[in-house]
Amino acid sequence: MGEATHGTATKIFLILVLVIPIFGENENFKIFGIEASYGECNYINDYIQSGIGNIDSIMNYINFWTWRTEEVKELVIWMKEYNQRHTEKIEVLWI
């Protein structure tokens, strides 16, 4: 799934928030690729895998304004909660 509009439609992010958890829970998807820097992804991974940091700080580390949305914030929170319940963790990779 890709976001081709670069911020012109938050409906794309709403779809991500709805669909990614379905893939994670039902289809065993464990990698989420995001157009972000390696460092930004490390902050997200630290947060979702070990609880380091807080969600508002994590969202401020994301340089692309298109990813700094409430929908993406909800998705990152879901990934953290998923990882707390499962031994096989979701990981965020930069692309």
C-alpha positions as CSV (number, residue, x, y, z in Angstrom):
1,M,0.0,0.0,0.0
2,G,1.3,3.4,-0.8
3,E,0.5,7.0,-0.3
4,A,0.7,8.7,-3.6
5,T,-0.9,12.0,-2.6
6,H,1.8,13.3,-0.2
7,G,-0.6,14.8,2.3
8,T,-3.5,15.9,0.2
9,A,-5.9,13.3,1.6
10,T,-5.9,12.1,5.2
11,K,-8.4,9.4,4.0
12,I,-5.3,7.5,2.8
13,F,-4.0,7.5,6.4
14,L,-7.3,6.5,7.7
15,I,-7.2,3.5,5.4
16,L,-3.7,2.6,6.7
17,V,-5.0,2.7,10.3
18,L,-7.8,0.4,9.4
19,V,-6.0,-2.0,7.1
20,I,-2.6,-2.4,8.7
21,P,-3.9,-3.9,11.9
22,I,-6.0,-6.4,9.9
23,F,-2.8,-7.5,8.1
24,G,-0.9,-7.6,11.3
25,E,-3.5,-9.6,13.3
26,N,-4.7,-11.9,10.5
27,E,-2.0,-12.2,7.8
28,N,1.1,-12.2,10.0
29,F,2.5,-9.0,8.5
30,K,5.4,-7.8,10.7
31,I,7.2,-5.1,8.6
32,F,5.9,-1.6,8.1
33,G,7.9,0.4,5.5
34,I,7.7,4.1,5.8
35,E,9.3,6.9,3.7
36,A,11.4,8.2,6.6
37,S,15.0,8.3,7.6
38,Y,16.8,5.5,9.4
39,G,17.0,7.6,12.6
40,E,13.3,8.4,12.5
41,C,12.5,4.7,12.2
42,N,14.8,3.9,15.1
43,Y,12.7,6.3,17.4
44,I,9.5,4.6,16.2
45,N,11.0,1.1,16.7
46,D,12.3,1.9,20.2
47,Y,8.8,3.1,21.1
48,I,6.8,0.3,19.6
49,Q,9.2,-2.5,20.7
50,S,10.3,-1.4,24.2
51,G,8.2,1.6,25.1
52,I,11.1,4.1,25.0
53,G,9.9,7.6,24.6
54,N,6.4,9.0,24.4
55,I,4.1,9.1,21.4
56,D,4.1,12.9,21.1
57,S,7.9,13.1,21.1
58,I,8.1,10.3,18.6
59,M,5.7,12.1,16.2
60,N,7.8,15.3,16.5
61,Y,10.9,13.3,15.4
62,I,9.2,12.5,12.1
63,N,10.5,15.0,9.5
64,F,7.9,14.4,6.7
65,W,4.9,16.5,7.7
66,T,2.7,14.1,5.7
67,W,3.3,11.4,8.3
68,R,2.7,13.7,11.3
69,T,-1.1,13.0,11.4
70,E,-3.4,11.7,14.1
71,E,-4.1,8.6,12.0
72,V,-0.4,7.7,11.8
73,K,-0.1,8.4,15.5
74,E,-3.0,5.9,16.1
75,L,-1.2,3.4,14.0
76,V,2.1,3.7,15.9
77,I,0.2,3.3,19.2
78,W,-1.6,0.2,17.8
79,M,1.8,-1.3,16.8
80,K,3.2,-0.7,20.3
81,E,0.1,-2.4,21.8
82,Y,0.4,-5.3,19.3
83,N,4.0,-5.8,20.2
84,Q,3.2,-5.9,23.9
85,R,0.7,-8.8,23.3
86,H,2.9,-10.8,20.9
87,T,6.3,-12.4,20.9
88,E,6.8,-11.9,17.2
89,K,7.1,-8.1,16.9
90,I,6.2,-5.6,14.2
91,E,9.2,-3.6,13.0
92,V,9.3,-0.3,11.1
93,L,11.8,0.0,8.2
94,W,12.8,3.1,6.3
95,I,12.4,3.2,2.6
